[in-house]
Amino acid sequence: MGPECGGLRPASGGLRLGYHKRHMGTQNQSRTYAVGLTLLSALGRLVPHVPNFTPVGSSCLFAGSRISGYLAYLLPLAVMIATDPFVGGYTFGSPLIYASFMLSVWIGRQLLKKEVSVARVGGAALLCSTQFFLISNFGVWLAASRSLHPYYAPNVAGLIECYVSAIPYWGYTVAGDLFYSAAIFGLYAFLTRRVSQTAEHAAA
């Protein structure tokens, strides 16, 4: 029994090592897909689109859920800063818009890091759309109410008027976030499933 057991131990260790290597390879490839999808979707803002119907919010939500560490915040922020000159330039409200998208990353990390489902992604996307509407239009009101020729009053009534005027754009934001979240998370699920299936076939 002793020699036979001794002969089995290296094989068992080899199996564990092989599984570990395949698991690490799958994780690395999934991370590559996550980073790639985040960058490509964020760059999608350069494609002509209906106002506010862009993949940026969904890209941030996805990054927060699938990319660990500071990179989840850095990637979409870097893309936004680099592409802003091509989509209207920097404005008074740009810092608030960046902050809003970073909040979307945080929402993705809090709500979708451990569990991803259609309902959770849809709810998180709607939450991102709503906070973007509130934060970005607060910036619009802040800038407009303090200009030389203000078109919103510098008071609560002016802020409410600004929000009411922006409601149609909120609808576009919601539609865009729901559509692109479904596309990005769905594509990621498909790609990672293919990777897992390939690894399983290789191990068989």
C-alpha positions as CSV (number, residue, x, y, z in Angstrom):
1,M,0.0,0.0,0.0
2,G,2.8,2.4,0.8
3,P,4.5,2.4,-2.6
4,E,1.2,2.6,-4.4
5,C,0.0,5.5,-2.3
6,G,3.4,7.2,-2.8
7,G,2.9,6.7,-6.6
8,L,-0.5,8.3,-6.5
9,R,0.5,11.5,-4.7
10,P,2.5,13.1,-7.5
11,A,-0.3,12.4,-9.9
12,S,-2.8,14.0,-7.6
13,G,-0.5,17.0,-7.2
14,G,-0.1,17.2,-10.9
15,L,-3.8,17.3,-11.4
16,R,-4.2,20.0,-8.8
17,L,-1.4,22.0,-10.5
18,G,-3.0,21.5,-13.9
19,Y,-6.3,22.7,-12.6
20,H,-4.7,25.7,-11.0
21,K,-3.0,26.7,-14.2
22,R,-6.2,26.3,-16.2
23,H,-8.1,28.3,-13.6
24,M,-5.5,31.1,-13.6
25,G,-5.5,31.2,-17.4
26,T,-9.3,31.5,-17.5
27,Q,-9.2,34.3,-14.9
28,N,-6.5,36.2,-16.9
29,Q,-8.4,35.9,-20.1
30,S,-11.6,37.0,-18.5
31,R,-9.8,40.1,-17.1
32,T,-8.5,40.8,-20.6
33,Y,-12.0,40.7,-21.9
34,A,-13.3,42.9,-19.1
35,V,-10.6,45.6,-19.8
36,G,-11.1,45.4,-23.6
37,L,-14.9,45.7,-23.3
38,T,-14.5,48.7,-21.0
39,L,-12.2,50.5,-23.3
40,L,-14.1,49.8,-26.5
41,S,-17.5,50.7,-25.0
42,A,-16.2,53.9,-23.5
43,L,-14.7,54.8,-26.9
44,G,-18.2,54.3,-28.3
45,R,-19.0,57.9,-27.3
46,L,-17.1,59.0,-30.4
47,V,-19.6,57.3,-32.7
48,P,-22.5,59.6,-33.8
49,H,-25.5,59.0,-31.5
50,V,-28.7,60.4,-30.2
51,P,-28.1,62.8,-27.3
52,N,-27.2,61.0,-24.1
53,F,-27.7,57.6,-25.8
54,T,-24.1,56.4,-25.2
55,P,-22.3,53.4,-23.7
56,V,-20.2,55.4,-21.2
57,G,-22.4,54.9,-18.2
58,S,-22.8,51.2,-18.9
59,S,-19.0,51.0,-19.4
60,C,-18.4,52.4,-16.0
61,L,-21.0,50.1,-14.4
62,F,-19.4,47.1,-16.1
63,A,-15.9,48.2,-15.1
64,G,-16.9,48.5,-11.4
65,S,-18.4,45.0,-11.4
66,R,-15.7,43.1,-13.4
67,I,-12.4,44.9,-12.9
68,S,-10.7,45.0,-9.5
69,G,-8.7,47.8,-8.0
70,Y,-8.1,51.4,-9.1
71,L,-8.1,50.3,-12.8
72,A,-11.9,50.1,-12.8
73,Y,-12.0,53.9,-12.2
74,L,-8.9,54.8,-14.2
75,L,-9.8,53.2,-17.5
76,P,-13.2,55.0,-18.2
77,L,-11.9,58.2,-16.7
78,A,-8.9,58.3,-18.9
79,V,-11.0,57.6,-22.0
80,M,-13.4,60.4,-21.1
81,I,-10.7,62.9,-20.5
82,A,-8.9,61.9,-23.7
83,T,-12.1,62.0,-25.9
84,D,-13.8,65.0,-24.5
85,P,-12.0,67.4,-26.9
86,F,-13.7,65.5,-29.8
87,V,-17.2,65.6,-28.4
88,G,-17.6,69.2,-27.3
89,G,-14.6,69.9,-25.2
90,Y,-14.2,70.5,-21.5
91,T,-16.9,72.6,-19.8
92,F,-17.6,74.1,-16.3
93,G,-19.6,70.9,-15.5
94,S,-17.0,68.4,-16.7
95,P,-15.7,67.6,-13.2
96,L,-19.2,66.8,-12.0
97,I,-19.8,64.6,-15.0
98,Y,-16.6,62.7,-14.3
99,A,-17.6,62.4,-10.7
100,S,-21.0,61.0,-11.8
101,F,-19.4,58.3,-13.9
102,M,-17.0,57.4,-11.1
103,L,-20.1,56.9,-9.0
104,S,-21.4,54.5,-11.6
105,V,-18.2,52.5,-11.2
106,W,-18.8,52.4,-7.5
107,I,-22.4,51.3,-8.0
108,G,-21.2,48.5,-10.2
109,R,-18.8,47.4,-7.5
110,Q,-21.4,47.5,-4.8
111,L,-24.3,45.9,-6.6
112,L,-22.8,43.6,-9.3
113,K,-19.4,42.4,-8.0
114,K,-20.7,39.2,-6.4
115,E,-23.9,38.6,-8.3
116,V,-25.0,39.5,-11.8
117,S,-28.5,38.9,-13.0
118,V,-30.8,40.6,-15.5
119,A,-32.8,42.3,-12.7
120,R,-29.7,43.5,-10.9
121,V,-28.0,44.9,-14.0
122,G,-31.2,46.6,-15.0
123,G,-31.7,48.1,-11.6
124,A,-28.1,49.2,-11.3
125,A,-28.3,50.8,-14.8
126,L,-31.4,52.7,-13.9
127,L,-29.8,53.9,-10.7
128,C,-26.8,55.1,-12.7
129,S,-29.0,56.9,-15.2
130,T,-30.8,58.7,-12.3
131,Q,-27.8,59.8,-10.5
132,F,-26.2,61.1,-13.7
133,F,-29.3,63.1,-14.5
134,L,-29.3,64.7,-11.0
135,I,-25.6,65.4,-10.9
136,S,-24.9,66.5,-14.5
137,N,-28.0,68.8,-14.6
138,F,-27.0,70.3,-11.3
139,G,-23.8,71.3,-13.1
140,V,-25.8,72.7,-16.0
141,W,-27.9,74.8,-13.6
142,L,-24.8,76.0,-11.7
143,A,-23.1,77.2,-14.8
144,A,-26.2,78.7,-16.5
145,S,-27.4,80.5,-13.4
146,R,-24.0,82.2,-13.0
147,S,-23.3,83.2,-16.5
148,L,-23.5,86.8,-17.8
149,H,-26.9,86.1,-19.3
150,P,-28.4,83.4,-17.0
151,Y,-31.2,81.4,-18.4
152,Y,-31.9,79.7,-15.1
153,A,-32.6,81.6,-11.9
154,P,-29.9,81.1,-9.2
155,N,-32.4,79.6,-6.8
156,V,-34.3,76.4,-6.1
157,A,-37.0,77.4,-8.7
158,G,-34.3,77.7,-11.3
159,L,-32.8,74.3,-10.4
160,I,-36.2,72.7,-10.6
161,E,-36.8,74.3,-14.0
162,C,-33.5,73.0,-15.2
163,Y,-34.4,69.4,-14.1
164,V,-37.8,69.6,-15.8
165,S,-36.3,70.8,-19.0
166,A,-33.8,67.9,-19.0
167,I,-36.4,65.1,-18.4
168,P,-36.4,64.1,-22.1
169,Y,-32.6,63.7,-22.1
170,W,-33.0,61.5,-19.0
171,G,-35.2,59.2,-21.0
172,Y,-32.4,58.9,-23.6
173,T,-29.9,58.2,-20.8
174,V,-32.1,55.4,-19.3
175,A,-32.6,53.8,-22.8
176,G,-28.9,54.0,-23.5
177,D,-27.8,52.6,-20.2
178,L,-30.3,49.7,-20.3
179,F,-29.4,48.9,-23.9
180,Y,-25.6,49.0,-23.6
181,S,-25.6,47.3,-20.2
182,A,-27.5,44.4,-21.7
183,A,-25.0,44.3,-24.6
184,I,-21.8,44.6,-22.6
185,F,-22.7,42.2,-19.8
186,G,-24.3,39.8,-22.3
187,L,-21.2,39.8,-24.5
188,Y,-18.9,39.4,-21.5
189,A,-21.0,36.4,-20.3
190,F,-20.8,34.8,-23.7
191,L,-17.0,35.3,-24.1
192,T,-16.2,34.0,-20.6
193,R,-18.5,31.0,-21.1
194,R,-16.6,30.1,-24.3
195,V,-13.3,30.4,-22.4
196,S,-14.5,28.1,-19.6
197,Q,-15.9,25.6,-22.2
198,T,-12.6,25.6,-24.1
199,A,-10.6,25.0,-20.8
200,E,-12.9,22.1,-19.9
201,H,-12.5,20.5,-23.3
202,A,-8.7,20.9,-23.1
203,A,-8.7,19.2,-19.7
204,A,-10.9,16.3,-20.8
